Amino acid sequence: MTLTTTYDVERWLALEQVKHYQKLKAAAAATGNKVEYRRCLDAIDIIKTQFGL
C-alpha cells in the first residue's frame, strides 16, 4: 500500500496545471495572441518555481 501525502497531491495538481497552461500557450501561439501567450509563460514559470518542477 502506498501512502499519498498532501505534498504528493499538490505536486500532481501542479503538474496538471502546467499541462493545462502548455495547451493554452499553444492555442495562443496558433492564434497570434501575444498577451495570452505571455500570461501562460508567466503562470508556468511561477508554478515550476513554486513547486520545484
VEXGUZA-646657 format. One record per atom (N, C-alpha, C): residue number from 1; residue in one letter; atom name; x, y, z. Coordinates in pm, whole numbers, plus 50000, padded with zeros to 5 digits. Example, Ala and Ser with C-alpha at 12.3 -4.5 7.8 and 13.67 -1.06 7.14 Angstrom:
2
num residu atome xx yy zz
1 a N 51319 49431 50780
1 a CA 51230 49550 50780
1 a C 51320 49670 50780
2 s N 51285 49775 50708
2 s CA 51367 49894 50714
2 s C 51290 50003 50787
***
This chain:
53
num residu atome xx yy zz
1 m N 50084 49882 50000
1 m CA 50000 50000 50000
1 m C 50089 50125 50000
2 t N 50058 50216 49913
2 t CA 50135 50339 49902
2 t C 50059 50452 49972
3 l N 50131 50526 50054
3 l CA 50072 50638 50125
3 l C 50086 50763 50039
4 t N 49975 50827 50009
4 t CA 49976 50951 49933
4 t C 49965 51067 50030
5 t N 50062 51156 50024
5 t CA 50063 51270 50115
5 t C 50005 51393 50047
6 t N 49981 51493 50126
6 t CA 49932 51620 50073
6 t C 50032 51678 49975
7 y N 50160 51663 50006
7 y CA 50265 51712 49917
7 y C 50255 51644 49781
8 d N 50230 51513 49779
8 d CA 50217 51440 49653
8 d C 50100 51492 49571
9 v N 49989 51518 49638
9 v CA 49870 51568 49568
9 v C 49896 51707 49513
10 e N 49960 51793 49593
10 e CA 49993 51928 49546
10 e C 50084 51924 49424
11 r N 50182 51837 49428
11 r CA 50275 51824 49315
11 r C 50203 51773 49190
12 w N 50116 51675 49207
12 w CA 50041 51621 49095
12 w C 49951 51730 49034
13 l N 49882 51806 49120
13 l CA 49797 51914 49070
13 l C 49878 52021 48999
14 a N 49997 52050 49050
14 a CA 50084 52148 48984
14 a C 50123 52099 48845
15 l N 50154 51971 48833
15 l CA 50189 51915 48701
15 l C 50070 51925 48605
16 e N 49951 51898 48656
16 e CA 49831 51909 48572
16 e C 49808 52054 48528
17 q N 49834 52148 48617
17 q CA 49821 52290 48581
17 q C 49921 52328 48472
18 v N 50043 52279 48483
18 v CA 50145 52308 48382
18 v C 50099 52253 48247
19 k N 50047 52131 48245
19 k CA 49997 52073 48120
19 k C 49886 52159 48060
20 h N 49796 52206 48146
20 h CA 49685 52290 48101
20 h C 49737 52420 48040
21 y N 49830 52485 48109
21 y CA 49885 52612 48058
21 y C 49967 52591 47931
22 q N 50029 52475 47915
22 q CA 50102 52448 47792
22 q C 50006 52437 47673
23 k N 49889 52378 47697
23 k CA 49788 52370 47591
23 k C 49736 52510 47556
24 l N 49711 52590 47660
24 l CA 49665 52728 47636
24 l C 49771 52809 47562
25 k N 49897 52787 47599
25 k CA 50008 52858 47534
25 k C 50014 52822 47386
26 a N 49996 52694 47355
26 a CA 49998 52650 47215
26 a C 49882 52713 47137
27 a N 49766 52720 47200
27 a CA 49650 52781 47134
27 a C 49673 52930 47112
28 a N 49733 52996 47210
28 a CA 49762 53139 47196
28 a C 49864 53162 47084
29 a N 49963 53075 47074
29 a CA 50063 53088 46968
29 a C 49998 53067 46831
30 a N 49906 52972 46824
30 a CA 49840 52943 46696
30 a C 49752 53059 46650
31 t N 49696 53132 46745
31 t CA 49608 53244 46708
31 t C 49681 53378 46706
32 g N 49807 53378 46749
32 g CA 49885 53500 46748
32 g C 49856 53594 46864
33 n N 49797 53541 46970
33 n CA 49763 53623 47087
33 n C 49885 53632 47179
34 k N 49962 53739 47165
34 k CA 50087 53754 47240
34 k C 50064 53775 47389
35 v N 49957 53844 47424
35 v CA 49929 53871 47566
35 v C 49897 53740 47639
36 e N 49811 53658 47581
36 e CA 49775 53530 47643
36 e C 49896 53436 47646
37 y N 49975 53438 47541
37 y CA 50095 53355 47536
37 y C 50189 53391 47652
38 r N 50211 53520 47672
38 r CA 50300 53565 47779
38 r C 50241 53533 47917
39 r N 50109 53546 47931
39 r CA 50044 53512 48058
39 r C 50064 53365 48092
40 c N 50053 53279 47991
40 c CA 50073 53136 48012
40 c C 50218 53107 48050
41 l N 50312 53172 47983
41 l CA 50453 53154 48018
41 l C 50480 53194 48163
42 d N 50423 53306 48203
42 d CA 50441 53353 48341
42 d C 50381 53254 48441
43 a N 50262 53203 48412
43 a CA 50196 53109 48502
43 a C 50277 52980 48514
44 i N 50328 52930 48401
44 i CA 50410 52808 48403
44 i C 50536 52831 48485
45 d N 50599 52945 48466
45 d CA 50721 52977 48540
45 d C 50695 52984 48690
46 i N 50586 53047 48729
46 i CA 50552 53059 48871
46 i C 50527 52921 48932
47 i N 50450 52838 48863
47 i CA 50419 52705 48915
47 i C 50545 52620 48927
48 k N 50629 52623 48824
48 k CA 50752 52543 48828
48 k C 50846 52591 48939
49 t N 50854 52720 48960
49 t CA 50939 52775 49065
49 t C 50884 52739 49203
50 q N 50755 52754 49219
50 q CA 50693 52730 49350
50 q C 50702 52584 49392
51 f N 50686 52492 49297
51 f CA 50683 52350 49331
51 f C 50810 52276 49292
52 g N 50908 52347 49239
52 g CA 51035 52285 49206
52 g C 51025 52179 49098
53 l N 50944 52205 48998
53 l CA 50926 52107 48890
53 l C 51032 52123 48784
***
